[in-house]
Amino acid sequence: ASPLVLWLWLVPLLIGQPFLRAYLLAEHGLCPPVANMLENSRTTFTNRLVRFLAWNMPYHAEHHSFPNVPFHQLPVFHEITQAHLKSTSDGYRDFSADYLRQISR
């Protein structure tokens, strides 16, 4: 195998995986295991750059509850559904702090 595989695939994978795991954990971590997607998925309020890079997936509860809404309409759709959301976080740092508090009890 070429060293190119190591530098273009494996090294970025190893560097990025911890950040991806933390990001993905916020989508459902600490949410109740129920059928209602507005309860078992989290919307995480974050900055424009993260929303752009993630195709508005921080609006995760909205995305899971209504998958037919296009990603570019999720911020507008959030205005309609926000009163029904059960799990939200004011950023990934806040979620991570809450998560660490819960697992350290």
Secondary structure, DSSP 8 states (H G I E B T S, - for coil): --HHHIIIIIHHHHHHHHHHHHHHHHHHTT----S-HHHHS-EE---HHHHHHTTTTTBHHHHHH-TTS-GGGHHHHHHHHGGG---EESSHHHHHHHHHHHHT-
